[in-house]
Structures are given as structure tokens and as C-alpha cells.
Amino acid sequence: MKMPAPDAAILVRRADIVAALREIVPGEGVIADPEEMRAFESDGLTAYRQMPMVVVLPSTTEQVSRILRFAHDNGIKVVPRGAGTSLSGGALPLADGILLGMSKFNKVLEIDFRNRCARVQPGVTNLGITTAVAHAGFYYAPDPSSQIACSIGGNVAENSGGVHCLKYGLTTNNLLGLEMVLIDGSVVRLGGKHLDAEGYDFLGVVTGSEGLLGVVTEVTVRLLRRPETQRALLIGFPTLEDGGECVARIIAAGIIPAGLEMMDRPAIKAAEDFVHAGYPLDVESLLICELDGPEAEVEHLVAEVEKIARACNAASIRASRSEEERLSFWAGRKSAFPAVGRISPDYYCMDGTIPRRQLPHVLRRMTELSVRYGLRCANVFHAGDGNLHPLILYDANRPGELEAAEAFGADILKLCVEVGGVLTGEHGVGVEKRDLMEVQFGPQDLEHQQRLKCAFDAEGLLNPGKVFPRLHRCAELGRMHIHRGQVPFPDIPRF
């Protein structure tokens, strides 16, 4: 997309901003050349693109503090960015804002096995934490599909989950402490190595705040012992409804698997063609159920799940007999997104959450929507906690298909709310779901959320244009009833 040329006044101000940033971050830490900045024009939601005004890559907390203080004092917008794997446009740059990249914060600072925690910088990858502690039999539990690339700072911003979040929780359940820089340059510490922080739950507030409240510069995470035994079952079903029913019955039986994932036929075929994990291709739905713990307990639970699966008309059941086989089961599921990318020029990855009992109904409705919009849809789910990830297949080169994919996705999210669910599970709101927030929340709900934003960032300089569909001026949010000062955000630039 060709960007309009800025006027002379903006060019002068931009030059001053770039010069000031280079004083704070010398050397190659400031990127101002348009071609060099192109790598930052979008995140994982590539349908939306925007060139930043300037990119700065600090390497110390002191530099981050000075950058934010400079932005605060001069009224300059700032968009924090981790690894750029966000699928909701959370790191989409602004043409009149600084893009603050945290990729140089990539060190493991401390591993404390005695207290079962690790202190890391936000640019460390999710998988990098487990890699750093695996030799001692420990691991970090949340494991998004993008764990090889996504950063722990981004995980905090989006409250990421993963295939093992059913039993071990999301990022918020595995987070002990943070160091964070506020927009005025203040550096604050929340929590520490202890399990519960005193006072207000600021950790809970910041986790999932999508870069609207501050910039995280250090993270303390909880480490877990590797389970004694881990076994996975690969269960195929003749219908999507049978698979959904099996999920409900497993949970109703009091069994909490380490992971409980589901895929439909298009996703199964794409993943099998990509990874060759041995998935059955003659079923409509595939369930991956992992059980862990002491060996005797796991063997008992495997038998119980097999019994439940047979009662739900399972067409095939296969239990892993080795660690290599268990990992191969998961390889297909974790490669589902790139696998689907091989069968379609583009795809739109959605994220919504529903009550588990509604899974069969929602899948039927999604099939109807697929027919209505004339677009294929491959489905993968964190079935155990009702977190859906429909992948809408389209071709951006065909006029109208991107718009159809967006409308299809919006209808899926509205359906999630309609059946008692929510707009997102772990991908965040960003710009993707921003204009749908009023589907789930009323005016007073959104006003109260913005009051919290204003307490941290009264001028609205941190990641503006994300999450909130309408902008309230902080000075007016102190009133009980707001009828003035509402300004819709502009359209998001699309590729």
C-alpha cells in the first residue's frame, strides 16, 4: 500500500524525534529508513499493514524509561512490539507513532530451581524458557502453537495459553512477577518470586492488557517439574458432534487432561499432509487427549478415556507408546496453522471462547456460515476450555474475499457471545475485534475499562487505537454518565 507523503511540518518533527531517539539508543538501535522499517509494518495479522514513523530497539530498562519519558513529555504515541506473532493486530504500528521493539531483551537472567521460578527478559521465546531448564527436569507450562517464536513479553500482553492450558492454566496462572515501565518513564515492580503478591492484583491487571498500560522489561515465571509419565490418545470420530460430546463427558467424569485438543476434517488432512503424524483421514473430527502424572494414575485414566470415547462412537483410538509417538501426535496439532497456509493463499485465524456444551451447536452454525460466505474453514480448538481457532481460507487477490472473510469471522465471534462465550481466549482484541467489543460489553462496562487505562496512561499514548471501539477523553471519564467526547477510531489501513 502506497503511503501519502507527509507534509513539511511532520517531516521536521519526525527528524527531531529520530535525532532524540538516537541520543537515547546509539548505534543501530534506531531504524528510520522506510525500506528497513517495512519488516515492522504488520504483525501476524498481515491483512492490516501500516508503516511506523520510526522504530527504536532499546536493550536496557533505562533506555526504555528514557524513551517513554521523552514520548510522554512530547505527546508522542508509542506501540510496544515483541516478536510480532500477534494474530489480532496488537502490534500494528502507527504512522505518527514510535514502534518500540523489545527483541534485544533476550536474556535469561536467573534460574532459581529452589523457588521453582525463572527471571527472564521479555524478548526470550516461550520455548526458550523450557529449553533453559529442561536439563534439570523442569519446564514452563503455557505452550502456544507459536512457542518457538513468540516472546514471553508478548505472552504477558495477550495472556497466551496453549495446548496444555486446560490443566496448567494460561500465562496469568504461571506468572509471579514483572518489571514494567510506565508512560512517564517510571519503573515499577509487581510481585516477585512468591506465589501471591500483596495488595491489589496489579499482575492480573497488566496480564492481558495488550500494551495499553506499560512496557514490560522483565518477567518472573513459575517452573514446573516434568511429569513422571505423559501419554496421549489420538481419537477419531465419525461426526463433529461425537467429538464434542466426548470432550464434555471427559470433563464431566472429573478427568482433567493436560491437553484436550480437537480438529475437524480439513485441519486433519492439512496437518497430516504437512507433518505425517499418522492421523486418520477417514474421520470428521480428531481428539488429542494427553494425560500426565504418576504412571499408575495415567494408565488408569487412559483406560477411562478410552471407555468414554467408545461410548461416544469413536471410530479409532490410538494411545502413544513412546515419547516420540506422543510428540508426533502434538506435532500435527501445533503445525496446523502453517499446514493450512500450504492449501490456501491466505487465511484468517479467529479466536473466540464458548461454553463446552455449546461446541456441537457452534460447529453446525459455523458450517452454515461457511456455505453462506462461500469460504472454506478449517477448525482447531483448545476443546477442553472451549477456545476456538477457526481458520477462514481466502485469497486476497480475489476482489471481495478479504471482506467476506472479515464478515465471516465477525459472525463467528458474535455467535460465540450469543451462546454465552466471549470474543477472545488468548489472541487478544487488538484491532481485529476492537469494533466488536460493543457486542459483548455495554457502554458502562467499556467506560470503566477505559478508566483503568486512564489511571496508567492519561493521555492515551500507549498503543492507541487498540481494544476500545470508541475513545473517551480521560478528563470526562470521571463523571458517572458520559454523553460527550466519544470519537470513533479511524479505519485501520489494510494491505
N, C-alpha and C positions, 0 to 999 in steps of 0.2 A: 504494500500500500504506500503510495507516494505521499509524503508528509508536506503540508504547506510550509513555505519559507517563513520563518519568524521575522517580525519587524525589527528595525534597528534598535529600539529600546530594549527588547528582550535579548538581543544579541549582546548588548553592552552588559546587561545584568548577568547573563549567563557567563560571560568572560570573567566577571568579578567573582562569581560563585566558584567557578573552576579554579581560579587562582587561589582563593581562600582554602579550598579543599586540598590543594597541592601543598600548601603550607602545613596542613594537619597531617596528611598522608603523603610523604615524599616518594620519589621514585616512580614505580609503575602502578601505584595504588589508585590513581585517578584515570578513568577512561573517558575521553571526551570526543574521540573521533567517531563519526556516525557509523562507519563500517565495522569498527571494533565493538561498538555498542550493540550491534544487531543480534549478538548472541543472547542479549538480555531482554529482547523485545517481547517475549512471552514466557509463560511457564508451561506446565504440562497441558493446559487448556489452550492449544495452539490456534483455535478458531479466532481468538482475540489477540491482537498484537498492537503494541504501541512503543515507539522509541522513547527511551528516557531522556531527560535533559542532560544528565551526566551520571556516570557510575563511579562509586567510590568503594574501594575494597580495603577496609581497615584490618589491622592484625592485632590490636590491643584494645582492652576495655577503655583505656584513657583516650585513644583515638575516637572510639565510638562516642564517648562522652563529649568530646570537643565538637564532633560533627553535629550531634543533636543540639548542643547548646547554640552553635552557630545557626542552625536551621531555625531554632526557636526564636532567637533574637532577631532574625531577619524575615520571619514569616514564610519560610520555605518548606514545602511539603517533602515528606520522606517516605519511601516504600522499602521496608526491610525485605530481604530475599535470602533464602537458604540455598538448597540445591536446585531449586526451580522445578521440583517434581509435582507441585500443587496442581490438582485437577479441577480447581474451582476458580482459577484466575486470581488467587490471593496475592500473587507476586507480580501482577500486571503493572508495568511502570506507568508513570505519568509524564506527559510532555513537558510539564513545568515543575517537575519534582526530582529530587535526588534518589537514585536507586542505591540502597545501602546493602552491598553484598557481604555475607558473612562466611564465605568459603575459606578464608585464611585462618579461621578459628577452628583448626582441625586436629587438636592435640588431646590425648587422654592425659589428664592432669594428675589423677591419683586413683589407684585401685585399693580399696580397703576391704579385704576379704573378712576381716574380723567383724566389721559392722555391715558386711554384705552390701556395699554400695560402691559406686564409682563417680568421680568428678570428671566431667568432660567438657570440652568446648562445644558450642552449638553446631559447628561445621563437621563434627565427627559423624560418620554414617551410622545408621541404626545397626546394621550388621557389624560395623567396626567395633561396637561395644562388646558384642558377644565374642568376636574374634580375639579381643584383647584379654578376655577372662576364661576362654574355653579350656586352656591348659590346666586350670585348677578345678574344672568340673562345674563352672558357673555359666550363666547366660543371662541375657536381657530379654524379658518375655515378649513385649509387643513386637510384632513382626509383620509390618505392612508388605504387600507384594513388591513394593519398590525398595525394600530394605537394603539392597546392595548399593543404592544411590541416594536415597532420601536422608536428610540430616536430622539429627536429634532435635536441633532447634526448630526445624520445620514441624517435626512431630509434636513438639510442645504447642506450637502455634495452632495446629489443626486438631489436637488431641487424637492423634492417629491410633489405630487399633491393629488389626491384622488377623491372621487365621487362628491364632491362639488366644484371642482376647476374651472368648467366652468364659474360660476358667481363670485366666490370669489378669484380665482387665485391660483397659486402654492405657494410654500414656499417663493420664491423671492418677491411675491406681499404682503406678510404678515410679512416680516422681517424688523425690524427697526435698529437693531444694533448688533454688535458682539465684543467679545474679542477673540483674536487669538494669538497663539504663533507661531513665525516663526522658521525655522530650526536652526537659530543661537541662539535661546533662547529669542529673543526679543519679548516683549508682546505689541501688538498694539490693539487699539480700533477703530472700524469703525462704523460710525453712532451713534445713541443714542436713545432717546425717540421721537425725532422729525420725521416727516413724510419723509423728504428728507434730505439726508446727503449732506454737501457741497463738492465741489471739484469733483475729479474723482469718478466714481461709483465703488469703490472697493467692496462694498457689492454685487453688481451684478457680479463682477469678482469671488469672493470667493464662492458665492452660486452656487452649481452645479460643483465645482472644484474637487470633489471626493478625497479629502485628499491629493492633489498634491501640494498645496500651503502653508498649515499651519494646525495647530490643534486648533479647536475652543474650547474655555473653558467657554464661556458664550454667551447666546443668548437673545436678546430682541425682543419679538414678539408683533404683533398687536392683540388686542382683539376686538371682535365684539359683539354687542348686539344681543341676541337671537331674531329671527324674531317673530313678533306678531302671525303669522299664518304660518304653514307648512303643505302642503298636497302633497301626492304622488299618481301618477297614475300608474297602472300596465296594460300595453297594449300588447296583444299578436297579432302576425301577421302570416299569412299562409306561407310567404316566408321571407328570409333574405332581399331580395330586397325591399319588402314593408316596413320593419322596417327601413332600411337605408333611404328610401325616406321620411318617416315620420320625421326622425331626420332633414334632410335637409329642409323640409317645416316648421318645428317649428322655426328653426333659421331664415329662410328667412322671416317669418312673424314678425320678430322683437322681438320674445319672448326669453328671456334668462333665462332658468330654473336654479334653484340652483344646480340641478344634472340631468344628462341625460345619463343613462347607458343602455347598450344593452347586451343581452346574446343569444347564439344560443341553439338549442335543447339539445345537450349533456350537456352543462353547466346548463341549466334549470333543467334537470332531476337530475343531481348530487346535485345541491343546494337544490332542493325540498326534495329529499330523506334525506338530511343531516339536514335541518332546519325545514321543514314542514311549509313553509311560505304561502302556498296556491297558488303557481304558477301554471298556466295552463300547462298541459303536452301534449296537442294536437296542439301546435303551433311550428313553426320553429324559430321564434325569439320573444324575450320579451324585451319590453322597459320599463324602470322605469324612470318616469319624475317627478321631485319634483319642486314645485312652492312655493315661500315664499314671505312674505311681509304683508301689511295690509289685513285684512280679505276680504274686498270688491274686492280688486285687485286680490287676489288669486282665489276667486270664479269665477271672470270673466275669468282669464287665464285658469283655469281648463276647463271651457266650450269651450274656443277657442281650446285648445289642443285636447279635445275630438272630436271636429268638424274636425280638421286636420287628426286625427287618422282614423276616419270613411272614409274620402276621400282617405286614403291610404290602404283601405281594412282591417282594424283592425278586427280580429276575436273575440276579447274580450277586454273590457275596465272595469277597476275597480278602483275607487278612494277611497283613505283611508278616513275613517270617525272618526278615533280616533288616538291619538298619538301612542298607542300600535300597531295599524294596520300599521301606517306609518313605524314604526321601524321594524316591521316584514317584510315589503317589502324589506327594506335595509339589513336585517339580512341575507337573502339568497344571495344577491349580495356580501356582504362583507365576506361571508363564502365560496365563490366559490372556492378559492384555496385549503383550507383543504377538501372541499367536493369532489373535483376531486381527491385528494390524497386517497380517500377511494375506488376509482374504478380503480386505476392503481398503480402498484408497484412504479413507478417513473413518474414524469412529468417535462417538461422543459418549464418554464414560460418566454415567449418572451415579448418584449416591443418595439413597433415602432409607429410612428405617420404619418398619411396621411391626405390629404385634405378630408373634409367630403363628398364631391361629389363623391369621389372615393370609398366609402365604399362598395357599391354593387359589383363593379368590383373586388376589392381586395378579398372580401369574396368568389366570384366564383373561383378566381385563387387559393386561399388557399384550397378550396375543391379539386381542381385538384391536388395540391401538396400532399394533404393527401392521395389520391389514388396512386400517383406515388411512395411515400415512404412507403406505407403500414402501416401508423401510424395514429391513431385517433387523432383528435384535437378538443378541446372544446374552445369556444371563449367567452371572456368577454371584453367589451370595455367601455372606457370613450367616448361614442359615440359623445357627444357634441363637444369635441375638437379633435376628430379623433385619440385618443390614444388607440391603440390595445394591448390586452394582450392575445394572443393565448397560450393555454396550450397544448403542444405536449405530448401525452401519450406514454410511452415506458417502457420497462423492462430492466434494466441494466444487469440483469443476462443472458440475451439472447445475444449471440455474434453479434455485429454489430448494435444493436438497438440504443445505445447511439450515435454512429457515424451517423446513419441515422437521429436521432432527431436533432443533431447539423447541419447537412446539410439542413434538412427541415427548421429549424429556420433561417439559413443564407439566404435561398431563400426567406423566408418571409420578412426579413429585406431589401434584395436587391429589392424586389417588392415595399416596402414602398418608397424607394428612387426613383425607376423608375417612380412612379406615382406622384412625386413631394413632397414626405414627407421626414422624417428624420429617423435616426437609432434608436432614443430613445425618450421617452416622459418624463419619471420620474425615471427609474431604473438606469440610468447612463450607461457608456460604460464599465468600469471595464476591465476585461479580456474577458468577453463574446463577446463583439462587437469590441474589440481592432483591430483585424485583418481585420475588415470590414470598418474601418474608411476611407480607400482609395477609397471605393465605393462612399462615399458622398463628401469627400474633396480631392482636388488636392494637389500636393507637396508643393506649396507655402502657401496654407491655413494651412497645418499641421506645416510647419516651423514657421509661425507667432504664432500659438498656443503654440509651444514649446518655442519661445522667451519669452512669458509671464511666462511660467513655470520657465525658467532660471532666470528671474528677481527676483523671490521669492526663488528659490532653485537651485543655480548654479551648485551644484554637483550632483543633481538628487537623493537625498537621501530619499525624502518623497514619499512613495507609488510607487516605481519604477516598471516598467513592466505593468502598467495600462494605459489605454486610447490610448497611441501612438503606432502605429504598428512598427515604426522604430525610433531608438534613434539617435538624433543628438547631438554631443558634443556642449555644450553651447559656448565654445570659437569660434566655427566656425559659429554659427548661426548669428553672427553679419554681415556676408557677405551677399550680395544681392542674390548670386546664390550658392547653396550648391550642390556639386557633390561628396564630400568625407565625410568620417566619419559616414556613415549610417550602422548601425548594427542591423539586425533583432533580436527581442527578442526571447529567447528560448521558447520551447513548455511549456505549463502550465501543471503541474502534475495533472493527473486525478485519481479519485477514481477507 
